[in-house]
Amino acid sequence: MILIREMRPNDLPAIARVNIETFRTTHRGIVSDAFMETLSYEKAEQRFQLMLANKEKLSATFVAEDSSFLVGYAMGGLAREKVQTFDGELYGIYVLPAYHHRGIGRQLVSAVSKRLIEQGAHSMFVVAFSNNGAARQFYEALRGQQIHERTAEIGGANVEEVIYGWSSLDSLLHDSRL
């Protein structure tokens, strides 16, 4: 049985593992192999420690556990960049590929959305790689609206990104089968 709960500081090594393993699997061919080789559990854990230290923005951190084994996580908070009038942001959501299509992503998005509403947010956006068809299908199934496309530089190479948004977190929770 999958348990969704708030992240604890001692979850950071497992979150780093899920992040790196999932990133390598789902983004191969989207970002350069050279960039993939620079990824490490230690660097990921340090990056998450820095994010956690900035509690004024990061307010929603949840993990998914299967029998005490961390299989996914989602992080969100106040928007880190100006994207139209969206005040909340889903910073990232990662679920190990073996656990896809079990409703875990939906549960994590629901937990983040509820926390953002508690924090006073009304809307939310997320950034995904344009070539990540699975992520795009997931956000579209949640009735996310494509609102913008852009080019980002990752590891010295240009990567196309797409931004999805939900103008109402209440609608996201009630209308998107969460």
Stockholm file with secondary structure:
# STOCKHOLM 1.0

chainA/1-178         MILIREMRPNDLPAIARVNIETFRTTHRGIVSDAFMETLSYEKAEQRFQLMLANKEKLSATFVAEDSSFLVGYAMGGLAREKVQTFDGELYGIYVLPAYHHRGIGRQLVSAVSKRLIEQGAHSMFVVAFSNNGAARQFYEALRGQQIHERTAEIGGANVEEVIYGWSSLDSLLHDSRL
#=GR chainA/1-178 SS CEEEEECCGGGHHHHHHHHHHHHHHHSBTTBCHHHHHHCCHHHHHHHHHHHHHCTTTEEEEEEEEETTEEEEEEEEEECSSCCTTCCEEEEEEEECGGGTTSSHHHHHHHHHHHHHHHTTCCCEEEEEETTCHHHHHHHHHTTCEEEEEEEEEETTEEEEEEEEEESCHHHHHHHSCC
#=GC SS_cons         CEEEEECCGGGHHHHHHHHHHHHHHHSBTTBCHHHHHHCCHHHHHHHHHHHHHCTTTEEEEEEEEETTEEEEEEEEEECSSCCTTCCEEEEEEEECGGGTTSSHHHHHHHHHHHHHHHTTCCCEEEEEETTCHHHHHHHHHTTCEEEEEEEEEETTEEEEEEEEEESCHHHHHHHSCC
//
